[in-house]
Amino acid sequence: MSAATTPTRKVTGRKRHILVDTLGTLLRAVVHPADLSENEGGRRLLTGRRTVFTRLTKLWTDQGYKAAFVAWVEAHLGWSVEVVQKPPEQTTFVVLPRRRVVERTLAWLNRHRHLSTDPPCPHLLWTCVWHEADCCALRANATATQPSKTTPQEGYS
């Protein structure tokens, strides 16, 4: 996959779109050149997903996805879409509801340097993304199931 330059910012690179569940588990990922819009990336991410995710009924998106994308999702997939907006009075960083789940997953994936560079072939990128997603899930599961460290009660040795 070749990198592209965005027309307004002249930034060379790629955009990543991910679909996660409410816990942040990676369900699907799409990487495309930076010259495609968020709406097009979202369509690529969700095309053909209605039959795969049959229990999905609601989708949260950020402000980059416009009304045309929301209308497309509601018409083609039958899911309700809520665009997470920042408060109008916001001037500093504020954690937005539902957005933090996606940001946390992206942060977990971006902790690994080989995902931030261009791989020799696109197939290697997908292998790395899914491998790191599996590692994150295993790490989260391992920490959740570890027994707590308690001190022994007095009188017992």
Rosetta blueprint (number, residue, H / E / L):
1 M L
2 S L
3 A L
4 A E
5 T E
6 T L
7 P L
8 T L
9 R L
10 K L
11 V L
12 T E
13 G E
14 R E
15 K E
16 R E
17 H E
18 I E
19 L E
20 V E
21 D L
22 T L
23 L L
24 G L
25 T L
26 L E
27 L E
28 R E
29 A E
30 V E
31 V E
32 H E
33 P E
34 A L
35 D L
36 L L
37 S L
38 E H
39 N H
40 E H
41 G H
42 G H
43 R H
44 R H
45 L H
46 L H
47 T L
48 G L
49 R L
50 R L
51 T L
52 V L
53 F L
54 T L
55 R L
56 L L
57 T L
58 K E
59 L E
60 W E
61 T E
62 D L
63 Q L
64 G L
65 Y L
66 K L
67 A H
68 A H
69 F H
70 V H
71 A H
72 W H
73 V H
74 E H
75 A H
76 H H
77 L L
78 G L
79 W L
80 S E
81 V E
82 E E
83 V E
84 V L
85 Q L
86 K L
87 P L
88 P L
89 E L
90 Q L
91 T L
92 T L
93 F L
94 V L
95 V L
96 L L
97 P L
98 R L
99 R H
100 R H
101 V H
102 V H
103 E H
104 R H
105 T H
106 L H
107 A H
108 W H
109 L H
110 N H
111 R L
112 H L
113 R H
114 H H
115 L H
116 S L
117 T L
118 D L
119 P L
120 P L
121 C L
122 P H
123 H H
124 L H
125 L H
126 W H
127 T H
128 C H
129 V H
130 W H
131 H H
132 E H
133 A H
134 D H
135 C H
136 C H
137 A H
138 L H
139 R H
140 A H
141 N H
142 A H
143 T H
144 A H
145 T H
146 Q L
147 P L
148 S L
149 K L
150 T L
151 T L
152 P L
153 Q L
154 E L
155 G L
156 Y L
157 S L
